[in-house]
Amino acid sequence: MRKLVEREGLAAHIRIDSAGTAAYHIGKQPDHRTQLAARERGIDMSTLRARQAMAQDFRDFDLVLAMDKENFRHLDAIRPSDAGAKLQLFLKDYGTMGYQEVPDPYYGGAEGFELVLDLLEDACTALLHTLKAGK
């Protein structure tokens, strides 16, 4: 998404971050298979480190996107009642490839990581078009 935002000249207006709902990856780099698949697309993820989603994210961001229904439930549980951020299931609301949730790539071999990146790039493009249209 960052590349899309930069390419559209919107980096000064859109801030992107990523966080998980579980604590077991905190401080670690993305899985080597994710990094490999991303690198093949010209995306360097080597400087990224995992962090856990927190209630403050709902105050710091306008939109929080869940990758699957379990993530949505975890995020909804930590969402403060006074938070302004909208919580959405990413592929349900922005995907165009027929998936409602991002599948877990760890069970799909190398192809699973490629599929996840395809789905996310597709949904990111749709989301960016929605944002640019002011919807």
N, C-alpha and C positions, 0 to 999 in steps of 0.2 A: 504494500500500500504506500509505503514511503516513496518509492520510485514513481508511482503514479501521481502522487501529490506533488512531488518536485517537478515532474515533467509538465504538469498543468500550471505550475507557478503558484501553488497554493500553500507552500511549506510554511509561510509566515502566518497562515490562518488556521491550519489544521495540525493538531498535536496528536501523535499516535504513540501508544504504549501497549505492552503485552504483559499479562500476568496470568498465572494459573490459579486454580481453586484449591489445589492441594499443596502441602508444604514440602514435599520430599525432593523437589528439584531446586529449591532456593539456592541462588548463587552459582548454579552450574550453567554451562553452555548448552545450547540446543543439541539434541541428539546428532551424532556424526552423520547419520543418514539424511536428516533434515538439512544439515549444512551442505552436504554433497549435492542434494537435489537443488537447493537454492543457488549454490555456486554455479551449477550448470546453467542457471538462468541469469547469471550476472549479479547475484545478490550475495553480499558478504555478511554472514551472521556471526562471525567469530568473536565479535566484541559484545554480543548480547549475553545477558545473564538472567536467569529465571528469578522471578519474584512472585510472591503470593498476592492475589487480589485482596483489597481491603476496603472498608467502608468509605474511606476518604476518596477512593477512586470515583465514587458516585457524586462527589462534590467537585472534584477536579476536572471531570470530563462531562460533556453533554450527552454522550452516547457510550454505552457499555455493551459490547457484543459477546454473547455466549456461543461457544462452538457446538455444544450439544445440550440436550435437555437436562442432563445431570449438572453440567456447569451452570445452566440457567437457574436451577433450584438452589445451588450453593451461593450464587451471586445474589439471588433474590433474598436469601436468608440474611445476608450481611448488609443489604441495602438499607440505609437510614430512611426513616419515614419522611424526613424533610429534604432528602436529596433531590436535586433537579435532573440528574441524568436519566435518560431513557434506557431501559434494558430490553434488548432484543435478541432473538435467536438468529444468528448471522445468516445462515443459508436459507432459513425459512423466509426471511424478509428480503434478502438481496440475491440469493443464488438463482441461477437460471439453468442449472444442469440437472435438475430433478431430485437433488438431495435436500433433505430437511435438516440434517445434522452433518457435521464434519466427522467422517469415520476415523476410528483410531488407527493410525498408520502402523503401529507396532505389530499388528497382526497381519499385515498385508505385504510384507517384504519391501523391497526397494520401490516397487510399483505403488505401494500404499502411500509413501511419502510424495511421490510424483502426483498422485491423484489429489492428495490434500492440497498441495500447492496449486494445482489446476483449479480446484474448487474455490480456494481463497482468492486467487487472482481474479477469477470470474466475479465473485461476490464483491471484491474491492472495487472493481471497475463499475459495477452496477451502483454501489454505494456512492462512489465519487460522482457519478452522473446525477444521482438523487440530490446530493449536497449542492452540486453546481446549479441544479434546477431550483434550489431553494425549498424543497419539499420536506 
